[in-house]
Amino acid sequence: MLKELKNLLREGNPHFVSKLLSFLVITISLLVLVGGWALDIAFLRSLIPNTTTMKINTALLFLMMGLAVWLQTDKKTRRLSTLLASFALLLSGLTLLEYAFSRDLGIDQLFGIDPYTLANAFPGRPSMVTALTFFLIAGTYLLPYSYLSWGTLFLLNLLLYPALLGYASHNLSFYGLLGYESISLPTTVAFIFLIGSIIVTHPVPGMNTKSSDLLGSRVFRTIAPTIIPLGLFWGWISHVLHHQGWIEGNLENILLNVFMVANAMLVIYWIAFVLNKTDLELRALEDNYTKLLGNTGSLVAVLDKDGRFKHINEVGQQYWSYRQLIGRSLFDIFPRKYAQNYYELIKEVVEQGKTLSGDVEASIDGRIFWFYTNLSVVKNKDGEVDSVVLSAWDITERKQMESNLKTSEAHFRAMFEENTSVMILADPKSGRFLDANAAACQFYGYDHDTVTSMYIDQISDTDIRDIQSQLQPDAIKENQFYIAKHRLANGEIRTVENRISPIEIDGEILLLGVVVDISQRIKAENRLLEQERDLALIVDGSQAGTWSWWVGTERSAFNERWAEIVGYELEELTQGDVNTWVNLAHPEDLKVWDEQVQRHIRGELDTLEEEIRMRHKDGHWVWVQVHGKIVERDKDGAPLRLSGIHLDISDRKAAEEKLVASEKKLKSLMETETHFVLRTDMEGRYTCWNAPFEEEFGWLFEPEGIRGAYSLQAIKAYHHEKVHKTVEKCVLNPGKVFQVEIDMPAKDENTRTTLWEFICLTDENDQPTEIQSMG
């Protein structure tokens, strides 16, 4: 709270005095509750020994009303303020019912009981005067603002001064004007602070007030400072005179009563005069401005020449409550720096009798608003300026939009200049470049001044009429894309994609062009087209069938060659149905193929390659080599389509079967042959041999083994040349047998002389593949 009070004082906030007084009320109540009752410090309960004390319930009522006044200036806590005041009204009302019906409702001893005293016939219960004062204060606080409610608070405050003077003069008969059933000194002081805080917050209309006035009137700025000092002075003098025996107590009482009654009559007379004068003024104003205030959709307020609010319409009450505003000055409502500016404007309007208009910034409850305002004067029948009419339109949202627009334009400028993409601003009417970023200057090879002096037709090969039609804002509803060829400063022609969109800058519609160089992309696309054409020729030349399957569906597609491989015309097969493939594939091979497809989809295989059997139309099985891979994915990377080819490999499979049979026959021959039998490739390395050769010469190739070993390892060096010549003869005469004697090492370190027959084996194209030897 202290920090908030400090900030309010520094800002010159109109709520400072109200907050300060309510803070004092809260402080007094807490001192009495905690120090006086919880810690049993008697001094804090009464301040003067042997006088009545502030009860626990009284302190609680002060705490609730003090908090209510503190919270009521903030819109967010206004409901809580009303709730606290309502509870205070209820508690004080129940206390009055206890007095009226002589019943104890059990509310006096809820929080504690003070001991019985002569001035405390009901322990724990606030006095009747205290309860009645609280009831009236809480009631007027909760009721709608009126002269009656303000007058009630004012008179209650007035009636508390005799009690304060009574304490000052040691005259107990003045306590509350009700004899010995008195109000304690802490209660009296707290009541004055509480009522003062409410009056300062809601002054009476038409008064010449300032927020620093405790009672809110010009008269009391003169009278109030004299009442208390005079009372204190008189109390001290009377105490001395009475002590000396020079005057009797009755004379003292009479003089004090006369003094207080005179002051009360003066104040009441002044209140009646002010209320009557203010009422007449307001009625006159209401007659003049009822239509204006009722029919306009703007905020309309009437102020006097000094800048005090006299009236405000319903629109204005959306920003302030009627209680907060009427009768208060600009300095009470706004922070000082704003109030001074508004006051100068009103002063200028009043002195010059003219109308002023313009945008004005305002701070309301800590929030910043913008209003378009109009100030004009209203003159009375004598031609004198009587009031100032304020008309205001809330333009906060528009100001915010303007601020956002400026921020947006600043962001655009930063984005435009620092962007690495080629960007140009152009005039849609003339086609002239108005601005270009650094990337554009670098791309075209011109400096900034040169670019901004050029027109679009100077760099584009598109017909100028087509360009102008493309650049018209009416033709560009959203982003527009088109391909063109642009000429660079060095004469090079680049294929570019233009992305044009309208943009408003400083209230003018311009065109923002983003230029993307797609020359390399076009070249790549052309190469891809060429590759696709080449692939089509290759597919046609290789007699391959093509297929596609859309993953997760039964949709598929085949070409005519695919159908021809299995003996069908394309029209005979169910196009678009993957079951066509499933029904023709061999069940064993289909299972293997499905596993391969799933591994490929999971990313375990880069491509698909498998040999499967498919049933021909006439019933036999056709061997097909299948190749494929994922060729299309969705935006999340999931596979959409598989494509590939079928190659008929039935002839190759038949040849392989024959070869396998031949190999089996050869193997059988080699295993039963007692002579040495072996084969080498065309480089002279062993590919095949029988057991007798390994038993006799295998020791020469340990530990690596015979396979892949160089055949000359088993031949004496002086016969290497003879072997080379024999192999050359075999290669030149495939199928013909040549004999040669060769010396080979023996295990006993002797020499083994052997006779060998060499023959050259060939493939289906009569090309040499191996040398077969028998020794």
C-alpha positions in Angstrom: 0.0 0.0 0.0 2.8 2.4 0.9 4.4 1.8 -2.5 1.1 2.5 -4.3 0.6 5.7 -2.2 4.2 6.8 -3.2 3.5 6.3 -6.9 0.1 8.1 -6.7 1.7 11.1 -5.0 4.5 11.2 -7.5 2.1 11.0 -10.4 -0.3 13.6 -8.9 -3.1 11.0 -9.1 -6.5 12.4 -8.0 -7.1 9.3 -5.9 -4.1 10.0 -3.6 -6.0 11.8 -0.8 -8.8 9.2 -0.8 -6.3 6.4 -0.7 -4.3 8.1 2.1 -7.3 8.6 4.3 -8.5 5.0 3.8 -5.0 3.8 4.5 -5.1 5.7 7.8 -8.4 4.0 8.7 -7.0 0.6 7.9 -3.9 1.3 10.0 -5.9 2.5 13.0 -8.2 -0.6 12.8 -5.2 -3.0 12.6 -3.4 -1.3 15.5 -6.5 -1.7 17.6 -7.1 -5.3 16.6 -3.5 -6.5 16.7 -1.9 -4.3 19.3 -4.9 -3.3 21.4 -6.7 -6.7 21.6 -4.4 -9.4 20.4 -1.3 -8.1 22.3 -3.4 -6.4 25.1 -1.9 -3.0 24.8 -4.6 -0.9 26.5 -3.2 2.4 25.2 -4.0 1.4 21.6 -7.6 0.7 22.4 -8.5 4.1 23.9 -5.4 6.4 23.6 -6.7 8.1 26.9 -6.7 6.1 30.1 -10.0 5.5 31.8 -12.1 6.3 28.7 -14.1 4.1 26.5 -12.3 1.8 24.1 -12.7 0.8 20.4 -14.5 -2.6 20.4 -13.3 -5.5 18.3 -16.4 -5.4 16.1 -15.8 -1.6 15.6 -12.3 -2.2 14.5 -13.5 -4.9 12.1 -16.1 -2.5 10.7 -13.4 0.1 10.2 -11.1 -2.4 8.5 -13.9 -3.5 6.1 -15.0 0.1 5.2 -11.3 1.2 4.9 -10.6 -1.6 2.5 -13.9 -0.9 0.6 -12.8 2.7 0.0 -9.3 1.7 -0.9 -10.5 -0.8 -3.5 -13.4 1.2 -5.0 -11.1 3.3 -7.3 -10.0 0.3 -9.3 -12.6 -1.2 -11.6 -11.2 -4.7 -11.1 -11.8 -4.7 -7.3 -15.0 -2.6 -7.3 -17.2 -5.6 -6.7 -15.1 -6.7 -3.7 -15.4 -3.1 -2.4 -19.2 -3.3 -2.6 -19.2 -6.7 -0.9 -17.1 -5.4 2.1 -19.4 -2.3 2.5 -22.5 -4.6 2.3 -21.1 -6.7 5.1 -20.4 -3.6 7.2 -23.9 -2.5 6.6 -25.3 -5.9 7.7 -23.1 -6.1 10.8 -24.0 -2.5 12.0 -27.7 -3.1 11.1 -27.8 -6.2 13.3 -26.1 -4.3 16.1 -28.9 -1.6 15.9 -31.5 -4.4 16.0 -29.9 -5.7 19.2 -30.4 -2.3 20.8 -33.9 -1.8 19.4 -35.2 -5.2 20.7 -32.9 -5.7 23.6 -31.7 -9.0 22.2 -28.2 -10.5 22.0 -27.9 -12.0 18.5 -24.5 -13.5 19.3 -22.5 -11.2 17.0 -20.9 -9.1 19.8 -18.6 -11.9 21.1 -17.6 -13.5 17.8 -14.0 -12.4 17.9 -13.4 -11.4 21.5 -14.9 -9.8 24.6 -13.7 -6.7 26.4 -14.3 -6.4 30.1 -17.4 -4.8 31.5 -17.1 -1.0 32.2 -19.5 1.7 33.1 -19.4 2.9 29.5 -19.8 -0.6 28.1 -23.1 -2.1 29.2 -22.8 -4.7 26.5 -19.3 -6.2 26.4 -17.9 -6.5 22.8 -20.8 -4.5 21.3 -20.2 -1.1 19.6 -22.1 1.7 21.1 -25.4 2.8 19.5 -23.9 5.9 18.2 -21.0 4.0 16.6 -23.4 1.4 15.1 -25.8 4.1 13.7 -22.8 6.0 12.2 -21.5 2.9 10.5 -25.0 2.1 9.2 -25.4 5.5 7.7 -21.9 5.6 6.2 -22.2 2.1 4.6 -25.7 2.8 3.4 -24.9 6.1 1.7 -21.7 4.5 0.3 -23.8 1.8 -1.4 -26.7 4.0 -2.5 -26.6 5.8 -5.9 -24.9 9.2 -5.7 -27.2 12.0 -4.6 -27.2 15.3 -2.7 -28.9 13.5 0.2 -26.2 10.9 0.5 -23.4 13.5 0.3 -25.2 15.7 2.9 -25.6 12.8 5.2 -21.9 12.1 5.2 -21.1 15.7 5.6 -23.4 16.1 8.7 -22.0 12.9 10.2 -18.6 14.3 9.9 -19.7 17.6 11.4 -21.3 15.8 14.4 -18.0 14.0 15.1 -16.1 17.3 15.8 -17.7 17.9 19.2 -16.5 14.5 20.4 -13.0 15.4 19.2 -13.3 18.8 20.9 -14.6 17.1 24.0 -11.6 14.9 24.2 -9.3 17.9 23.6 -11.0 19.9 26.4 -11.5 17.0 28.9 -15.2 17.5 28.7 -16.9 14.1 28.6 -20.4 15.6 28.1 -19.4 16.4 24.5 -18.6 12.8 23.5 -21.0 12.1 20.6 -23.5 14.7 21.9 -25.2 11.8 23.7 -24.0 12.1 27.2 -21.8 9.5 28.8 -22.6 6.8 26.1 -19.6 8.0 24.2 -17.4 7.3 21.2 -13.8 6.4 21.9 -11.1 8.7 20.6 -9.7 6.2 18.1 -13.2 5.7 16.8 -13.8 9.4 16.4 -10.6 10.0 14.5 -11.1 6.9 12.3 -14.7 8.1 11.5 -13.4 11.5 10.4 -10.8 9.9 8.2 -13.3 7.4 6.7 -16.0 10.0 6.0 -13.3 12.3 4.6 -12.0 9.6 2.2 -15.5 9.0 0.8 -16.3 12.7 0.5 -13.0 13.4 -1.3 -13.8 10.6 -3.8 -17.4 11.8 -4.4 -17.5 15.6 -4.0 -20.8 17.5 -4.4 -21.5 18.9 -7.9 -20.7 22.5 -8.5 -18.3 23.0 -5.6 -15.1 24.7 -6.1 -13.1 21.8 -4.7 -9.7 20.2 -4.9 -8.7 16.7 -4.0 -6.7 17.9 -1.1 -9.8 19.1 0.8 -10.8 16.8 3.7 -14.4 18.0 3.7 -14.6 19.1 0.1 -15.6 22.7 0.2 -14.1 26.2 -0.1 -15.8 27.3 3.1 -14.2 24.5 5.1 -10.8 25.4 3.8 -11.3 28.5 5.9 -13.4 27.2 8.8 -11.9 23.7 9.4 -8.4 24.9 10.2 -9.9 27.2 12.9 -12.4 24.8 14.5 -9.9 22.3 15.9 -7.2 24.8 17.0 -9.8 27.1 18.6 -11.3 24.1 20.3 -8.0 22.9 21.6 -7.0 26.4 22.7 -10.4 26.9 24.4 -10.0 23.4 26.1 -6.6 24.4 27.4 -7.8 27.8 28.7 -10.9 26.4 30.3 -8.9 23.6 31.9 -6.5 26.2 33.4 -9.4 28.5 34.5 -11.3 25.6 36.0 -8.2 24.4 37.8 -7.7 27.9 39.3 -11.4 28.0 40.2 -12.0 31.1 38.2 -14.9 29.6 36.2 -17.4 26.8 36.8 -18.0 23.8 34.5 -21.5 25.0 33.5 -20.1 28.2 32.0 -17.5 26.2 30.1 -20.2 23.9 28.7 -22.4 26.8 27.7 -19.5 28.5 25.9 -18.5 25.4 24.0 -22.1 24.6 23.0 -22.6 28.2 21.7 -19.3 27.9 19.8 -20.2 24.6 18.2 -23.9 25.5 17.4 -22.7 28.7 15.7 -20.3 26.8 13.5 -22.9 24.2 12.7 -25.4 26.9 11.7 -22.9 28.6 9.5 -21.9 25.3 7.7 -25.5 24.1 7.2 -26.5 27.5 5.8 -23.6 27.3 3.4 -24.5 23.8 2.3 -28.1 24.8 1.6 -26.9 27.8 -0.5 -24.5 25.8 -2.5 -26.9 22.9 -3.2 -29.6 25.3 -4.3 -27.3 27.3 -6.6 -25.8 24.1 -8.0 -29.3 22.6 -8.6 -30.4 25.7 -10.5 -27.2 25.6 -12.7 -27.6 22.0 -13.5 -31.3 22.3 -14.4 -30.4 25.1 -16.8 -27.6 23.0 -18.4 -29.8 20.0 -18.6 -32.4 22.0 -20.5 -29.8 23.3 -22.9 -28.0 20.0 -23.6 -30.5 17.1 -23.0 -30.9 16.5 -26.7 -27.2 16.9 -27.4 -26.2 14.4 -24.7 -29.0 12.0 -25.4 -28.8 11.7 -29.2 -25.0 11.7 -29.9 -23.0 8.5 -30.1 -19.9 10.3 -28.8 -18.7 11.1 -25.4 -20.2 14.5 -24.4 -19.4 16.3 -21.2 -20.2 19.8 -19.9 -17.4 21.6 -17.9 -17.3 25.0 -16.2 -14.7 27.6 -17.1 -12.3 26.2 -14.6 -12.4 22.8 -16.1 -14.7 21.1 -13.6 -17.2 18.5 -14.8 -20.9 19.5 -14.5 -22.4 16.7 -16.6 -21.5 13.7 -18.7 -23.6 11.4 -20.9 -23.9 7.6 -20.8 -21.0 7.1 -23.3 -18.7 9.0 -21.0 -19.8 6.9 -18.0 -18.3 3.9 -19.8 -14.9 5.5 -18.9 -15.7 7.0 -15.5 -18.6 6.6 -13.0 -20.9 9.6 -12.4 -19.6 9.7 -8.8 -16.0 9.8 -10.0 -16.4 12.7 -12.3 -19.1 15.3 -11.4 -17.8 18.3 -9.5 -14.2 17.3 -10.0 -11.6 19.2 -11.9 -9.3 18.0 -14.6 -6.5 17.7 -12.1 -8.6 15.4 -10.0 -9.3 13.0 -12.9 -6.1 12.9 -14.9 -2.4 12.8 -14.1 -0.9 16.3 -13.9 0.9 16.3 -17.2 -2.3 15.5 -19.1 -4.5 17.7 -16.9 -2.3 20.8 -17.5 -2.5 20.3 -21.3 -6.4 19.9 -21.2 -6.7 23.0 -18.9 -4.7 25.1 -21.4 -7.0 24.0 -24.2 -10.1 24.9 -22.2 -8.5 28.3 -21.2 -7.8 29.1 -24.9 -11.4 28.2 -25.9 -12.9 30.3 -23.1 -10.7 33.3 -23.7 -10.9 33.4 -27.5 -14.5 32.0 -27.7 -13.5 29.7 -30.5 -13.9 26.0 -31.3 -10.8 23.7 -31.1 -10.6 20.2 -32.6 -7.8 17.6 -32.7 -6.5 14.3 -31.5 -5.9 14.1 -27.7 -4.2 11.5 -25.6 -5.7 10.6 -22.3 -4.7 8.3 -19.3 -7.7 6.7 -17.6 -7.1 4.3 -14.7 -3.6 3.7 -16.0 -4.7 2.9 -19.6 -3.9 5.1 -22.6 -6.8 6.2 -24.8 -6.9 8.5 -27.9 -9.9 10.8 -28.6 -10.7 13.1 -31.4 -12.1 16.0 -29.4 -14.1 19.1 -30.1 -14.2 21.9 -27.6 -16.8 24.7 -27.9 -18.2 27.3 -25.5 -21.8 27.9 -24.3 -22.8 31.5 -23.4 -25.5 32.7 -21.1 -28.1 35.2 -21.8 -25.6 38.0 -21.1 -23.2 36.8 -23.7 -20.7 35.6 -21.2 -19.0 32.2 -21.4 -20.9 29.9 -19.0 -19.7 26.4 -19.9 -17.5 24.4 -22.2 -18.9 21.5 -24.2 -16.5 18.6 -24.8 -17.4 16.1 -27.6 -15.0 13.2 -28.0 -14.8 10.2 -30.2 -12.7 7.2 -29.1 -10.1 6.7 -31.8 -7.8 4.4 -29.8 -8.3 1.5 -32.1 -7.5 3.6 -35.1 -4.4 5.0 -33.5 -3.3 1.5 -32.6 -3.9 0.4 -36.2 -1.9 3.4 -37.5 0.9 2.5 -35.1 0.8 -1.2 -36.2 0.9 0.0 -39.8 4.0 2.0 -39.2 5.6 -0.9 -37.4 4.5 -3.2 -40.2 6.0 -0.9 -42.8 9.2 -0.7 -40.8 9.4 -4.5 -40.7 8.6 -4.7 -44.4 11.4 -2.2 -45.2 13.9 -4.3 -43.1 12.7 -7.5 -44.7 12.9 -5.9 -48.2 16.4 -4.5 -47.9 18.0 -7.4 -46.1 16.3 -10.3 -48.0 18.5 -12.5 -50.1 15.7 -13.0 -52.6 15.6 -10.6 -55.6 12.9 -8.0 -54.8 11.7 -5.0 -56.7 9.0 -2.4 -56.1 7.3 -1.1 -59.3 4.7 1.5 -60.3 1.8 -0.5 -61.8 0.9 2.4 -64.1 4.2 3.1 -65.7 6.1 -0.1 -65.0 9.0 1.9 -63.6 11.2 0.4 -60.9 10.8 2.5 -57.7 13.1 0.5 -55.5 15.3 -2.6 -55.5 17.1 -4.5 -52.8 20.8 -5.4 -52.8 20.0 -8.9 -54.1 18.2 -7.4 -57.2 21.1 -5.1 -57.9 23.6 -8.0 -57.7 21.4 -10.3 -59.9 20.9 -7.8 -62.7 24.4 -6.3 -62.5 23.3 -2.7 -62.1 23.8 -0.2 -59.2 20.8 0.9 -57.2 20.4 4.3 -59.0 20.5 2.6 -62.4 17.9 0.0 -61.5 15.5 2.6 -60.1 15.7 4.6 -63.3 14.7 1.6 -65.5 11.4 0.2 -66.7 10.3 -3.4 -66.8 10.4 -3.6 -70.6 14.1 -2.8 -70.5 15.0 -6.1 -68.9 12.1 -8.3 -70.0 11.6 -9.8 -73.5 7.8 -9.9 -72.9 5.7 -7.7 -75.1 5.2 -4.3 -73.4 1.4 -4.5 -73.8 1.3 -7.9 -72.1 3.5 -6.5 -69.3 1.2 -3.6 -68.7 -1.9 -5.8 -68.6 -0.1 -8.1 -66.1 0.9 -5.2 -63.8 -2.5 -3.6 -63.4 -3.6 -3.9 -59.7 -7.2 -4.8 -60.8 -5.7 -7.9 -62.6 -3.7 -8.9 -59.5 -6.2 -10.1 -56.9 -3.6 -12.2 -55.1 -0.1 -13.4 -55.8 0.4 -13.8 -59.5 3.1 -16.0 -61.1 4.4 -16.0 -64.7 7.5 -17.1 -66.5 9.6 -14.6 -68.4 13.1 -14.1 -69.8 15.1 -11.3 -68.2 18.2 -9.7 -69.6 21.2 -9.0 -67.3 23.6 -6.1 -67.6 26.2 -8.4 -69.2 23.7 -9.4 -71.9 23.0 -12.9 -70.5 19.4 -14.1 -70.7 18.0 -15.8 -67.6 14.7 -17.6 -67.3 12.9 -16.3 -64.2 9.6 -16.8 -62.4 8.0 -13.5 -61.4 5.8 -13.5 -58.3 3.8 -10.2 -58.2 1.5 -9.0 -55.4 0.0 -5.6 -54.7 1.2 -3.9 -51.5 0.1 -0.6 -49.9 3.0 1.7 -48.9 2.3 5.3 -47.6 -1.3 5.0 -48.8 -0.2 4.1 -52.4 -0.8 0.7 -54.1 2.5 -0.6 -55.5 3.6 -3.9 -56.9 6.1 -6.1 -55.1 7.9 -8.4 -57.4 9.9 -11.4 -56.2 12.1 -12.7 -59.0 13.4 -16.3 -58.9 16.0 -17.5 -61.3 14.8 -20.8 -62.6 17.3 -21.2 -65.5 19.0 -24.1 -63.9 15.7 -25.7 -63.1 14.5 -25.4 -66.7 17.7 -27.0 -67.9 17.3 -29.8 -65.4 13.7 -30.3 -66.5 14.8 -30.5 -70.1 17.4 -33.0 -69.2 14.8 -35.0 -67.3 12.5 -35.0 -70.3 15.4 -36.2 -72.5 16.2 -38.9 -70.0 12.5 -40.0 -69.9 12.5 -40.2 -73.7 15.7 -42.2 -73.7 14.3 -44.5 -71.0 11.1 -45.0 -73.0 13.3 -46.0 -76.0 15.3 -48.3 -73.8 12.2 -49.9 -72.4 10.8 -50.4 -75.8 14.1 -51.8 -77.1 14.5 -54.2 -74.1 11.0 -55.5 -74.5 10.3 -54.7 -70.9 6.8 -54.6 -69.4 6.1 -51.7 -67.1 3.9 -51.7 -64.0 2.8 -49.3 -61.2 1.0 -50.0 -57.8 -0.5 -47.4 -55.5 0.6 -48.4 -52.0 -2.2 -49.5 -49.7 -4.8 -49.8 -52.4 -5.8 -52.3 -55.1 -5.1 -49.8 -57.8 -2.4 -50.8 -60.4 -1.4 -50.2 -64.0 0.4 -52.3 -66.7 1.5 -51.8 -70.3 0.9 -54.0 -73.3 4.3 -55.7 -73.1 3.6 -56.7 -69.4 0.5 -58.5 -70.6 2.3 -60.0 -73.6 4.9 -61.7 -71.4 2.2 -63.8 -69.8 0.4 -64.4 -73.1 -2.5 -61.9 -72.9 -3.7 -58.9 -74.7 -3.9 -55.9 -72.4 -7.7 -55.7 -72.9 -8.0 -59.3 -71.6 -6.7 -58.3 -68.2 -8.5 -56.3 -65.5 -6.8 -53.0 -65.7 -6.3 -51.0 -62.5 -6.6 -54.1 -60.3 -3.5 -55.4 -58.4 -5.2 -58.8 -58.1 -4.4 -59.4 -61.7 -0.7 -59.7 -60.7 -1.5 -61.6 -57.5 -3.6 -64.2 -59.4 -0.9 -64.8 -62.0 2.2 -65.0 -59.7 3.5 -68.3 -58.3 2.3 -68.5 -54.6 5.9 -69.3 -53.4 7.4 -66.5 -55.3 4.6 -64.0 -54.4 5.3 -64.6 -50.7 9.0 -63.7 -51.2 8.1 -60.7 -53.4 5.7 -59.3 -50.7 8.4 -59.5 -48.1 10.8 -57.6 -50.4 8.2 -54.9 -50.9 7.6 -54.4 -47.2 11.3 -54.2 -46.5 11.6 -51.6 -49.3 8.7 -49.5 -47.9 10.4 -49.6 -44.4 13.6 -48.3 -46.0 15.6 -51.5 -45.6 16.1 -52.0 -49.3 17.0 -49.2 -51.8 15.4 -51.0 -54.8 13.4 -54.1 -55.5 14.9 -56.9 -57.6 13.5 -60.4 -57.7 13.0 -63.3 -60.1 9.5 -64.8 -59.9 7.3 -67.2 -61.9 4.1 -66.1 -63.5 1.5 -68.4 -65.1 1.3 -68.1 -68.9 -2.1 -68.0 -70.6 -1.5 -71.5 -72.0 -0.7 -72.9 -68.5 3.1 -73.0 -68.2 5.3 -70.9 -65.9 7.2 -67.9 -67.3 10.3 -66.6 -65.5 10.2 -62.9 -65.0 12.8 -60.6 -63.6 11.1 -57.8 -61.6 12.7 -54.4 -60.9 11.0 -51.5 -59.0 11.2 -48.8 -56.4 9.1 -46.1 -54.7 8.7 -43.2 -57.2 6.1 -41.0 -55.4 5.6 -40.0 -51.7 3.2 -37.7 -49.9 4.2 -34.5 -48.0 5.1 -36.5 -44.9 7.4 -38.8 -46.8 5.1 -41.8 -46.8 5.2 -43.9 -50.0 2.3 -43.4 -52.5 3.4 -45.3 -55.6 5.7 -48.1 -56.7 6.8 -48.5 -60.3 9.1 -50.8 -62.2 9.6 -53.2 -65.1 9.1 -56.9 -66.0 11.8 -58.7 -68.1 11.1 -62.2 -69.6 14.1 -64.3 -68.6 12.6 -67.7 -69.4 15.4 -68.4 -72.1 18.1 -67.5 -69.6 16.6 -69.7 -67.0 16.5 -72.6 -69.4 20.1 -72.1 -70.3 21.0 -71.9 -66.6 19.2 -75.2 -66.1 21.2 -76.8 -68.9 24.4 -75.3 -67.4 23.5 -76.7 -64.0 22.9 -80.1 -65.5 26.2 -79.9 -67.4 28.0 -78.8 -64.2 26.5 -81.7 -62.3 27.7 -84.1 -65.1 31.2 -82.6 -65.0 31.3 -82.7 -61.3 30.3 -86.4 -61.3 33.0 -87.1 -64.0 35.6 -85.2 -62.0 34.8 -87.1 -58.8 35.1 -90.5 -60.5 38.1 -89.6 -62.6 41.5 -91.0 -61.2 43.5 -88.5 -63.3 44.1 -84.9 -62.4 41.2 -82.7 -63.7 41.0 -78.9 -63.2 39.9 -75.6 -64.8 41.4 -72.1 -64.8 40.0 -68.8 -65.9 41.5 -66.8 -68.7 44.0 -65.3 -66.2 45.3 -68.7 -65.2 43.6 -68.9 -61.7 42.0 -72.1 -60.5 38.2 -72.3 -60.6 37.6 -76.0 -60.3 39.7 -79.2 -59.5 39.1 -82.8 -58.5 40.2 -84.7 -55.3 43.3 -86.5 -56.8 44.8 -83.1 -57.8 44.2 -81.7 -54.3 45.7 -84.7 -52.6 48.8 -84.6 -54.7 49.4 -80.8 -55.0 47.2 -79.1 -52.4 50.2 -78.7 -50.1 51.6 -76.1 -52.6 48.7 -73.7 -51.9 48.5 -73.8 -48.1 47.3 -72.0 -46.1 45.2 -69.9 -48.6 43.9 -72.8 -50.5 43.6 -73.7 -54.2 40.7 -71.5 -55.3 41.8 -68.4 -57.0 45.5 -69.4 -56.8 47.7 -68.8 -59.8 48.2 -72.1 -61.7 51.9 -71.5 -62.4 52.6 -72.0 -58.7 52.3 -75.8 -59.2 54.7 -75.8 -62.3 58.5 -75.7 -62.3 59.7 -72.3 -63.5 61.6 -73.6 -66.5 58.2 -75.0 -67.9 56.3 -71.7 -67.5 57.0 -70.6 -71.1 55.9 -73.9 -72.5 52.6 -73.7 -70.6 52.0 -70.1 -71.9 52.5 -71.2 -75.5 50.1 -74.2 -75.1 47.4 -71.9 -73.6 47.7 -69.5 -76.5 47.2 -72.4 -79.0 44.0 -73.4 -77.1 42.6 -69.9 -77.2 43.2 -69.6 -80.9 41.7 -73.0 -81.5 38.7 -73.4 -79.1 37.5 -77.1 -78.8 40.8 -78.5 -79.9 43.0 -80.6 -77.5 46.7 -79.8 -77.1 49.2 -82.1 -75.1 52.1 -80.9 -73.1 54.6 -82.5 -70.6 55.1 -80.5 -67.4 57.4 -80.9 -64.4 55.7 -80.3 -61.0 57.1 -80.3 -57.5 56.6 -83.4 -55.3 56.2 -83.6 -51.5 59.5 -85.4 -51.2 61.2 -82.4 -52.8 61.7 -84.4 -56.0 60.2 -83.6 -59.4 57.0 -85.1 -60.7 56.7 -85.3 -64.5 53.1 -85.2 -65.8 51.3 -85.3 -69.2 48.5 -82.8 -69.6 45.7 -82.3 -72.3 44.5 -78.6 -72.5 41.2 -77.5 -74.2 39.6 -74.0 -74.4 35.9 -73.8 -73.4 33.6 -71.0 -74.8 30.3 -69.4 -74.1 27.2 -69.2 -76.4 28.9 -66.5 -78.4 32.1 -68.6 -78.9 34.1 -66.4 -76.7 36.8 -68.2 -74.5 35.8 -68.5 -70.9 38.0 -71.2 -69.3 40.9 -73.6 -69.9 40.1 -77.2 -68.9 43.0 -79.5 -68.2 43.3 -83.3 -67.6 46.7 -84.7 -66.5 
